[in-house]
Amino acid sequence: MGQVDLHAKYEQAKSLLVAADGQPTDMYAAYMKFQQEYADKKKNYESAFHHSTQSGQLNWPVVGKGYIDEINKAWDKWVALGHKNEIEQALNILSAHPAYADLTKKYGSK
């Protein structure tokens, strides 16, 4: 692959993340929104599990399933509505090139 092809690939990846005005694209904003929703659901699960083990509740297998279901729903939304695979592929492409290192630091995943 020539330099021109690589540059075009980097620019295409960048265009998935950053709009012409320098702000995140709608696609990338959706990614970040659903990524945060997924992280919040995991945090809720971990907190509930910790509380359950500290209080000696024996019904965690029943109660915990609801939290797992919420995590799985959030994951599915992140993948489908948050364009997870496309955005992460773009981030990976950009992170492979030193000229885009600042961009991936600014817009990269948490």
Backbone bond lengths (Angstrom), bond angles and torsions (degrees), N, CA, C in turn:
res aa  C-N    CA-C-N  psi(-1)  N-CA   C-N-CA  omega(-1)  CA-C   N-CA-C  phi
1 M - - - 1.449 - - 1.519 107.95 -
2 G 1.321 117.40 130.19 1.449 121.62 -177.81 1.514 112.44 -80.26
3 Q 1.340 114.53 170.77 1.465 120.81 179.95 1.518 111.73 -59.14
4 V 1.341 116.60 -39.35 1.464 120.38 -179.99 1.524 110.08 -64.03
5 D 1.331 117.68 -42.08 1.463 121.70 178.80 1.524 111.04 -63.55
6 L 1.327 116.52 -42.46 1.459 120.30 179.32 1.519 110.94 -65.12
7 H 1.330 116.14 -43.95 1.465 119.61 179.13 1.533 110.17 -60.29
8 A 1.319 117.00 -42.96 1.465 120.61 179.20 1.531 110.59 -63.04
9 K 1.323 116.64 -39.13 1.458 121.07 178.77 1.527 110.77 -64.43
10 Y 1.341 116.76 -42.58 1.462 120.71 177.91 1.529 110.78 -64.20
11 E 1.305 116.39 -43.75 1.464 119.99 -179.93 1.536 111.34 -65.24
12 Q 1.308 116.57 -37.25 1.463 120.10 177.16 1.529 110.17 -64.78
13 A 1.311 116.20 -43.11 1.471 120.20 177.88 1.523 109.83 -63.22
14 K 1.309 117.10 -43.70 1.469 121.48 179.45 1.519 110.86 -60.49
15 S 1.324 117.18 -38.21 1.468 120.37 -177.52 1.526 112.57 -67.58
16 L 1.323 117.74 -19.47 1.464 120.06 174.72 1.524 111.38 -75.16
17 L 1.324 116.47 -23.35 1.461 121.32 -175.39 1.519 114.24 -101.02
18 V 1.329 116.36 -40.72 1.455 120.54 -169.88 1.524 110.03 -123.22
19 A 1.335 115.81 126.65 1.464 121.41 177.42 1.531 109.62 -78.12
20 A 1.309 115.87 171.09 1.469 121.25 -178.60 1.528 111.90 -59.49
21 D 1.328 117.45 -27.96 1.467 121.00 -179.88 1.532 113.15 -84.14
22 G 1.340 116.42 3.92 1.453 120.79 178.57 1.519 115.00 86.40
23 Q 1.305 116.67 -1.35 1.460 121.93 179.24 1.529 109.65 -92.58
24 P 1.324 117.40 159.67 1.473 119.40 175.94 1.531 110.79 -59.18
25 T 1.314 116.00 142.95 1.463 120.55 176.23 1.527 109.35 -68.19
26 D 1.331 116.59 165.01 1.466 120.64 176.26 1.523 110.18 -59.55
27 M 1.307 115.79 -38.03 1.456 121.26 -179.71 1.526 110.58 -63.24
28 Y 1.329 116.11 -44.20 1.454 120.17 -179.29 1.532 111.05 -73.15
29 A 1.324 117.10 -34.56 1.472 120.42 176.16 1.529 109.88 -62.48
30 A 1.328 117.07 -39.83 1.465 120.72 176.95 1.525 110.04 -64.25
31 Y 1.317 116.95 -41.30 1.465 121.32 177.56 1.529 110.21 -56.52
32 M 1.327 115.99 -49.78 1.463 119.90 -177.59 1.527 111.45 -65.57
33 K 1.321 116.85 -38.30 1.471 120.99 178.89 1.527 110.68 -61.27
34 F 1.325 116.44 -50.40 1.457 119.85 -176.91 1.527 112.24 -74.96
35 Q 1.316 117.55 -26.44 1.456 120.98 173.08 1.526 109.31 -63.90
36 Q 1.328 116.51 -43.81 1.465 120.69 179.48 1.527 110.93 -66.50
37 E 1.322 116.75 -39.78 1.462 120.29 177.85 1.530 110.44 -60.68
38 Y 1.318 116.80 -43.27 1.465 121.36 177.69 1.529 110.75 -61.94
39 A 1.327 116.27 -45.62 1.473 120.43 179.40 1.522 110.97 -61.90
40 D 1.329 116.62 -39.25 1.463 120.33 178.77 1.525 111.49 -64.71
41 K 1.313 117.68 -40.87 1.473 121.28 179.35 1.523 110.63 -65.20
42 K 1.329 116.71 -39.28 1.470 119.74 177.11 1.529 110.70 -64.98
43 K 1.328 115.75 -41.02 1.460 120.13 179.47 1.538 110.34 -64.28
44 N 1.332 117.17 -40.88 1.467 120.90 177.33 1.524 110.62 -60.63
45 Y 1.321 116.25 -43.20 1.463 121.17 178.47 1.531 110.56 -60.74
46 E 1.318 115.96 -49.21 1.464 120.22 -177.56 1.527 111.40 -62.33
47 S 1.318 116.12 -40.54 1.460 120.51 178.92 1.528 110.99 -65.59
48 A 1.320 116.54 -45.12 1.467 120.72 179.35 1.519 110.94 -64.65
49 F 1.320 116.79 -39.88 1.459 120.11 178.46 1.529 110.60 -63.19
50 H 1.319 115.53 -45.10 1.464 119.96 179.64 1.535 109.93 -61.02
51 H 1.324 116.13 -46.38 1.467 120.21 179.04 1.525 110.17 -60.92
52 S 1.314 116.44 -42.07 1.464 121.18 -179.29 1.523 111.41 -61.76
53 T 1.318 116.78 -44.35 1.465 119.70 -178.38 1.523 111.17 -71.31
54 Q 1.329 116.92 -32.80 1.463 120.31 179.26 1.528 112.03 -72.55
55 S 1.329 116.82 -32.36 1.470 120.13 -177.08 1.530 112.68 -91.93
56 G 1.317 116.85 -2.33 1.459 120.58 176.95 1.524 114.48 75.55
57 Q 1.334 116.77 19.52 1.464 119.22 177.88 1.522 109.85 -64.07
58 L 1.318 114.96 136.12 1.458 119.89 179.86 1.525 112.64 -100.70
59 N 1.317 116.71 -1.25 1.462 119.59 -176.73 1.529 113.03 -99.10
60 W 1.332 117.19 19.63 1.465 118.80 -178.54 1.523 113.83 -57.65
61 P 1.335 119.88 -39.55 1.471 117.98 178.64 1.533 113.02 -56.82
62 V 1.309 117.01 -32.36 1.470 120.56 178.50 1.525 110.04 -80.97
63 V 1.311 116.69 -50.35 1.464 121.86 -178.17 1.531 110.62 -65.85
64 G 1.307 116.77 -42.07 1.456 121.39 -176.89 1.510 113.91 -61.68
65 K 1.323 117.78 -29.12 1.463 120.60 -179.39 1.527 111.57 -59.82
66 G 1.316 116.54 -37.57 1.467 119.61 177.65 1.518 111.94 -61.11
67 Y 1.319 116.05 -39.52 1.467 120.32 178.25 1.528 110.88 -68.36
68 I 1.316 116.59 -41.08 1.473 120.60 177.49 1.525 110.21 -62.16
69 D 1.322 116.91 -41.69 1.468 120.59 177.90 1.532 110.89 -60.19
70 E 1.334 116.13 -41.52 1.469 120.01 178.96 1.528 111.47 -65.59
71 I 1.314 116.93 -39.64 1.473 120.93 176.96 1.528 109.65 -62.61
72 N 1.326 116.74 -45.24 1.467 120.54 -179.11 1.526 111.57 -64.40
73 K 1.325 117.56 -39.53 1.470 120.50 176.88 1.527 110.61 -63.77
74 A 1.328 115.93 -42.89 1.468 119.59 179.44 1.529 110.89 -63.58
75 W 1.330 116.68 -39.15 1.474 120.66 177.17 1.528 109.99 -61.93
76 D 1.312 116.35 -47.30 1.465 120.28 -179.13 1.525 111.30 -60.44
77 K 1.329 117.17 -40.62 1.461 120.49 177.95 1.521 110.96 -66.63
78 W 1.337 116.51 -39.27 1.466 120.27 179.43 1.520 110.06 -62.33
79 V 1.326 116.56 -43.58 1.466 120.52 -179.69 1.529 110.85 -67.94
80 A 1.331 117.32 -48.40 1.465 121.18 -173.08 1.520 113.32 -80.22
81 L 1.309 117.17 -49.92 1.464 120.75 -174.54 1.523 112.68 -94.00
82 G 1.323 115.82 -21.73 1.454 120.58 -178.49 1.515 113.89 -96.49
83 H 1.325 116.44 4.09 1.475 121.14 176.11 1.527 111.50 53.28
84 K 1.328 115.44 39.75 1.463 121.98 -173.03 1.533 113.00 -53.58
85 N 1.290 117.69 -51.04 1.468 120.56 -175.73 1.522 111.93 -65.48
86 E 1.325 117.19 -42.80 1.463 120.67 -178.53 1.528 111.54 -65.79
87 I 1.343 115.33 -44.32 1.463 119.40 -178.65 1.530 110.57 -66.51
88 E 1.320 117.25 -43.49 1.466 119.42 -179.24 1.519 111.68 -67.23
89 Q 1.315 117.33 -33.16 1.460 119.63 174.95 1.531 109.67 -64.66
90 A 1.329 116.81 -42.72 1.471 120.07 177.88 1.527 110.72 -62.82
91 L 1.320 117.40 -42.77 1.467 120.71 178.21 1.525 111.31 -62.10
92 N 1.309 116.21 -40.15 1.470 119.80 178.66 1.520 111.94 -65.68
93 I 1.312 116.70 -41.00 1.467 120.73 178.14 1.521 109.95 -61.83
94 L 1.311 116.67 -46.84 1.462 120.49 -177.66 1.523 112.28 -68.14
95 S 1.313 116.83 -35.21 1.462 119.31 -178.76 1.524 112.02 -69.11
96 A 1.325 117.65 -16.40 1.464 121.37 -179.87 1.525 112.60 -81.36
97 H 1.336 117.64 -5.74 1.459 120.65 -176.95 1.533 109.63 -121.84
98 P 1.334 117.18 123.83 1.471 120.31 -176.29 1.532 113.93 -58.13
99 A 1.312 117.64 -31.24 1.464 120.18 -178.45 1.527 112.10 -65.92
100 Y 1.320 117.01 -20.60 1.460 121.16 -178.65 1.526 112.30 -106.00
101 A 1.321 117.30 9.28 1.467 120.83 -176.53 1.528 111.70 -59.07
102 D 1.331 117.56 -42.18 1.462 120.18 179.48 1.522 111.18 -64.22
103 L 1.301 116.06 -37.02 1.465 120.35 179.63 1.524 110.76 -64.36
104 T 1.327 117.01 -44.09 1.465 118.96 -179.02 1.522 111.08 -71.34
105 K 1.321 117.91 -28.07 1.465 119.82 174.79 1.526 109.82 -68.93
106 K 1.328 116.34 -39.87 1.466 120.74 -178.41 1.513 110.99 -72.09
107 Y 1.324 117.05 -43.57 1.452 121.10 -172.43 1.516 113.87 -109.50
108 G 1.333 118.07 -1.36 1.459 120.72 -176.26 1.515 113.30 -65.76
109 S 1.320 115.65 168.09 1.457 122.08 -179.97 1.512 110.40 -63.83
110 K 1.319 113.64 156.58 1.470 120.85 178.67 1.495 110.75 -74.95
